[in-house]
Amino acid sequence: MPIPDALKTRIDALDPARPVLIAGPTASGKSALALAIAERQGGVVVNADAIQVFDDWRVLTARPSAEDEARARHLLYGHVPGTRAYSVGDWLRDLAPLMDGPRQIITGGTGLYFTALTEGLAEVPQIPPEIREEADSLRTKHGLSRMIADLDPETAAGIDLQNPMRVQRAWEVLRATGRGLRAWQDATPPPLLPLDHAQPFLFDAPKDWLTPRIERRFDLMLKQGALDEARRNEATWSPALPSAKAIGAAELIAHLRGELTLAEASQRATILTRQFAKRQRTWFKSRMATWPRITPEDLA
């Protein structure tokens, strides 16, 4: 993405000694901006995308190209086997040592990573599989009412009781630890990087501007070798793999197995990407309302 003069002016106004945060939905241009800042001011580009950490889907997850990596140092991209679960807590632990190194330009589309980084992350223990299964069964048989009745009052007052996943998560934490989720949240340690110590940007990407970019992007991925990448992954493919959340992976595997035409796989992946971008925009609007915006007009 060429950087317009107006955006170059904003880049040049940045303090080259302070970290930069760049968030936004998929296909909005975050990586190009991060690279431009690194080239104009110095620094390392650090990944904040929960799927780009995995090593088995480079093209399909739009990780920076080898050419981009040659232009500036990139960290936390493709450093995790696709077979290994990777949490926001893992990401913070991997990021922490980097904060003492060269100036960080942290970019990605995973809103939870940014809020955990700038607001702190409650250190809730892992939920045992048997309690997760118990919760799934309880929700299936009784809906949310039984879980809500079990919650401690402080947690119940602070979550969306209409959201099944939020209610189940709160129930699981209480069941596993004997301590309410709100109590864990109140004990959240200080953030690794408070927002006022960084220079944040948020891509404000309206649907009518972003959708054509998403549609072009999947076609470009196919031209760059996404189908060959799927062939390399087919033998070990499983929807249960942590990296299987890469949008388009299941669809391309289905095409290789004769279950979808390439056009159908492409169409489904594009629809899923649009839906994903909508969820990202909703998160950013809710949790990053104060972040300075980059609008389509800034990119014209």
C-alpha positions as CSV (number, residue, x, y, z in Angstrom):
1,M,0.0,0.0,0.0
2,P,1.6,3.3,-1.0
3,I,1.6,5.8,1.9
4,P,-0.1,9.1,1.0
5,D,1.6,12.3,1.9
6,A,-0.9,13.1,4.7
7,L,-0.2,9.8,6.4
8,K,3.5,10.4,6.0
9,T,3.1,13.6,7.9
10,R,1.4,11.7,10.7
11,I,4.2,9.2,10.7
12,D,6.9,11.9,10.9
13,A,5.1,13.5,13.8
14,L,5.6,10.3,15.9
15,D,8.1,10.1,18.7
16,P,10.6,7.5,17.4
17,A,11.4,6.4,21.0
18,R,7.9,5.4,21.9
19,P,6.1,2.2,20.8
20,V,3.4,2.3,18.2
21,L,0.1,0.3,18.2
22,I,-1.7,-0.3,14.9
23,A,-5.1,-2.1,15.1
24,G,-7.8,-2.6,12.5
25,P,-9.9,-5.2,10.7
26,T,-8.4,-7.6,8.2
27,A,-7.4,-6.2,4.8
28,S,-7.4,-2.6,6.0
29,G,-3.7,-1.9,5.5
30,K,-2.2,-2.3,9.0
31,S,0.9,-4.2,7.9
32,A,1.8,-1.6,5.2
33,L,1.6,1.2,7.7
34,A,3.7,-0.6,10.2
35,L,6.4,-1.3,7.6
36,A,6.3,2.3,6.5
37,I,6.9,3.5,10.1
38,A,9.7,1.0,10.5
39,E,11.4,2.2,7.3
40,R,11.0,5.9,8.0
41,Q,11.7,6.0,11.7
42,G,13.2,2.6,12.7
43,G,11.9,-0.1,14.9
44,V,10.7,-3.7,14.7
45,V,7.3,-4.8,13.5
46,V,5.6,-7.1,16.1
47,N,2.7,-9.3,15.3
48,A,-0.6,-8.9,17.3
49,D,-2.7,-11.3,15.2
50,A,-3.8,-14.6,16.9
51,I,-3.6,-16.5,13.6
52,Q,-0.4,-15.1,12.1
53,V,1.5,-16.6,15.0
54,F,1.2,-20.1,13.5
55,D,3.8,-21.5,11.1
56,D,1.7,-23.6,8.7
57,W,-0.5,-21.0,6.9
58,R,1.7,-18.1,5.8
59,V,-0.1,-17.0,2.6
60,L,-3.6,-17.7,3.8
61,T,-3.1,-15.7,7.0
62,A,-1.5,-12.8,5.1
63,R,1.7,-12.8,7.1
64,P,4.3,-10.4,5.8
65,S,6.2,-11.6,2.7
66,A,9.8,-12.5,2.7
67,E,10.4,-9.2,0.8
68,D,8.7,-7.2,3.5
69,E,10.7,-9.1,6.2
70,A,13.9,-8.1,4.4
71,R,12.9,-4.4,4.6
72,A,12.4,-4.4,8.4
73,R,12.7,-6.9,11.2
74,H,9.4,-8.7,12.0
75,L,8.8,-10.6,15.2
76,L,6.2,-13.1,16.6
77,Y,5.1,-14.2,13.1
78,G,4.9,-17.9,12.4
79,H,6.8,-18.8,15.5
80,V,4.3,-21.3,16.9
81,P,3.6,-24.8,15.5
82,G,0.1,-25.1,14.1
83,T,-0.5,-28.0,16.4
84,R,0.0,-26.0,19.6
85,A,-2.7,-24.0,21.4
86,Y,-1.6,-20.3,21.8
87,S,-3.4,-17.9,24.2
88,V,-3.3,-14.2,24.8
89,G,-1.3,-15.0,27.9
90,D,1.3,-16.8,25.8
91,W,1.5,-13.8,23.5
92,L,2.1,-11.4,26.4
93,R,4.8,-13.6,27.7
94,D,6.5,-13.8,24.3
95,L,6.1,-10.0,23.9
96,A,7.5,-9.0,27.3
97,P,11.2,-9.6,26.6
98,L,10.9,-7.5,23.4
99,M,9.8,-4.5,25.3
100,D,13.4,-3.9,26.4
101,G,14.7,-4.0,22.8
102,P,14.3,-1.8,19.8
103,R,11.2,0.4,19.5
104,Q,8.2,-1.8,18.9
105,I,5.6,-1.2,16.2
106,I,2.8,-3.7,17.2
107,T,0.2,-4.4,14.6
108,G,-2.6,-6.8,14.1
109,G,-6.3,-7.4,14.2
110,T,-6.8,-9.3,17.5
111,G,-8.5,-6.8,19.7
112,L,-8.0,-8.9,22.8
113,Y,-4.3,-8.8,22.4
114,F,-4.3,-5.0,22.5
115,T,-6.6,-4.7,25.4
116,A,-4.6,-7.2,27.4
117,L,-1.4,-5.3,26.5
118,T,-2.7,-1.9,27.5
119,E,-5.2,-2.8,30.3
120,G,-3.7,-5.9,31.8
121,L,-4.8,-9.5,31.7
122,A,-6.5,-11.4,34.6
123,E,-4.3,-14.5,35.3
124,V,-7.2,-17.0,35.4
125,P,-6.0,-20.6,35.6
126,Q,-6.7,-22.9,32.6
127,I,-10.1,-24.6,32.8
128,P,-9.8,-28.4,33.0
129,P,-11.4,-30.3,30.0
130,E,-13.8,-32.1,32.3
131,I,-15.3,-28.8,33.6
132,R,-15.6,-27.5,30.1
133,E,-17.5,-30.7,29.2
134,E,-19.7,-30.3,32.3
135,A,-20.5,-26.7,31.3
136,D,-21.3,-27.6,27.7
137,S,-23.7,-30.3,29.0
138,L,-25.3,-27.9,31.5
139,R,-25.9,-25.2,28.9
140,T,-27.3,-27.7,26.4
141,K,-29.8,-29.2,28.8
142,H,-30.8,-26.2,30.8
143,G,-29.8,-23.1,28.8
144,L,-28.3,-20.2,30.8
145,S,-30.6,-20.1,33.7
146,R,-28.9,-22.8,35.8
147,M,-25.5,-21.3,35.2
148,I,-26.6,-17.7,36.0
149,A,-28.2,-19.0,39.3
150,D,-24.8,-20.4,40.3
151,L,-22.8,-17.3,39.7
152,D,-21.5,-15.0,42.5
153,P,-23.4,-11.7,42.6
154,E,-20.4,-9.6,41.7
155,T,-19.6,-11.5,38.5
156,A,-23.3,-11.7,37.5
157,A,-23.7,-7.9,37.8
158,G,-20.7,-7.3,35.6
159,I,-21.3,-9.5,32.5
160,D,-23.8,-9.7,29.7
161,L,-26.2,-12.4,30.9
162,Q,-27.6,-12.7,27.5
163,N,-24.3,-13.8,26.0
164,P,-23.9,-17.7,26.3
165,M,-20.1,-17.7,26.0
166,R,-19.6,-15.0,28.7
167,V,-22.0,-16.8,31.1
168,Q,-20.4,-20.1,30.5
169,R,-16.9,-18.7,30.9
170,A,-17.9,-17.1,34.2
171,W,-19.4,-20.4,35.4
172,E,-16.4,-22.4,34.4
173,V,-14.0,-20.1,36.3
174,L,-16.1,-20.3,39.4
175,R,-16.5,-24.0,39.2
176,A,-12.8,-24.6,38.5
177,T,-11.3,-22.2,41.0
178,G,-13.9,-21.5,43.6
179,R,-13.4,-17.8,42.9
180,G,-15.6,-15.6,40.8
181,L,-14.4,-14.1,37.5
182,R,-14.9,-10.6,38.9
183,A,-12.5,-11.3,41.7
184,W,-9.9,-12.6,39.2
185,Q,-10.4,-9.5,37.1
186,D,-10.1,-7.2,40.1
187,A,-6.7,-8.8,40.8
188,T,-5.4,-8.0,37.3
189,P,-1.8,-7.0,37.3
190,P,-0.6,-3.7,35.8
191,P,-0.5,-3.7,32.0
192,L,2.7,-4.4,30.1
193,L,2.2,-1.2,28.1
194,P,-0.3,1.4,29.3
195,L,-2.0,3.1,26.4
196,D,-0.7,6.5,27.4
197,H,2.9,5.2,27.0
198,A,2.2,4.2,23.4
199,Q,1.2,5.9,20.1
200,P,-2.0,4.1,19.0
201,F,-3.7,4.0,15.6
202,L,-7.0,2.4,14.7
203,F,-8.0,1.8,11.1
204,D,-11.6,3.0,10.8
205,A,-12.7,0.8,7.9
206,P,-16.4,1.1,6.9
207,K,-18.0,-1.9,5.3
208,D,-18.4,-0.3,1.8
209,W,-14.7,0.5,1.7
210,L,-13.4,-2.7,3.2
211,T,-15.5,-5.3,1.4
212,P,-13.9,-4.8,-2.1
213,R,-10.5,-5.0,-0.5
214,I,-11.5,-8.3,1.2
215,E,-12.8,-9.7,-2.1
216,R,-9.6,-8.7,-4.0
217,R,-7.4,-10.1,-1.2
218,F,-8.5,-13.7,-1.4
219,D,-8.0,-13.7,-5.2
220,L,-4.5,-12.3,-4.5
221,M,-3.8,-15.1,-2.0
222,L,-4.7,-17.7,-4.6
223,K,-2.3,-16.1,-7.0
224,Q,0.4,-16.0,-4.3
225,G,0.1,-19.8,-3.7
226,A,-2.6,-20.3,-1.1
227,L,-3.8,-23.5,-2.9
228,D,-0.2,-24.9,-2.9
229,E,0.0,-24.1,0.8
230,A,-3.2,-26.0,1.3
231,R,-1.8,-29.0,-0.6
232,R,1.2,-29.0,1.8
233,N,-1.1,-29.0,4.8
234,E,-3.6,-31.5,3.6
235,A,-2.0,-34.6,4.9
236,T,-1.9,-33.3,8.5
237,W,-5.1,-31.2,8.3
238,S,-7.6,-31.5,11.1
239,P,-10.3,-28.9,12.0
240,A,-9.3,-29.5,15.6
241,L,-5.8,-27.9,15.0
242,P,-5.3,-24.5,16.7
243,S,-4.3,-23.1,13.3
244,A,-7.4,-24.4,11.6
245,K,-9.1,-21.1,12.4
246,A,-7.3,-19.6,9.5
247,I,-10.1,-18.3,7.3
248,G,-10.2,-20.2,4.0
249,A,-8.2,-23.2,5.3
250,A,-11.2,-25.6,5.6
251,E,-12.6,-24.4,2.3
252,L,-9.4,-24.9,0.3
253,I,-8.9,-28.4,1.9
254,A,-12.5,-29.2,0.9
255,H,-11.7,-28.1,-2.6
256,L,-8.7,-30.4,-2.7
257,R,-10.8,-33.3,-1.6
258,G,-13.4,-32.7,-4.3
259,E,-16.1,-31.3,-2.0
260,L,-16.1,-27.8,-3.3
261,T,-15.2,-26.1,-6.6
262,L,-12.4,-23.5,-6.3
263,A,-15.0,-20.8,-7.0
264,E,-17.2,-22.1,-4.2
265,A,-14.3,-22.3,-1.8
266,S,-13.3,-18.7,-2.6
267,Q,-16.8,-17.4,-2.2
268,R,-17.2,-19.1,1.2
269,A,-13.9,-17.8,2.4
270,T,-14.7,-14.3,1.3
271,I,-18.0,-14.4,3.1
272,L,-16.4,-15.7,6.3
273,T,-13.8,-12.9,6.0
274,R,-16.4,-10.2,5.7
275,Q,-18.2,-11.7,8.8
276,F,-14.9,-11.8,10.7
277,A,-14.2,-8.1,9.8
278,K,-17.6,-7.2,11.1
279,R,-16.9,-8.8,14.5
280,Q,-13.5,-7.0,14.6
281,R,-15.2,-3.6,13.9
282,T,-17.7,-4.3,16.7
283,W,-14.8,-5.0,19.1
284,F,-12.8,-2.0,18.2
285,K,-15.9,0.3,18.4
286,S,-16.6,-1.1,21.9
287,R,-13.1,-1.3,23.4
288,M,-11.0,1.2,21.5
289,A,-13.3,4.2,21.2
290,T,-10.6,6.7,22.2
291,W,-7.9,5.5,19.8
292,P,-6.9,8.0,17.1
293,R,-8.4,6.9,13.7
294,I,-7.1,6.3,10.3
295,T,-9.9,6.7,7.8
296,P,-10.2,5.9,4.1
297,E,-9.8,9.6,3.4
298,D,-6.4,9.4,5.1
299,L,-5.4,6.7,2.6
300,A,-6.7,8.4,-0.5
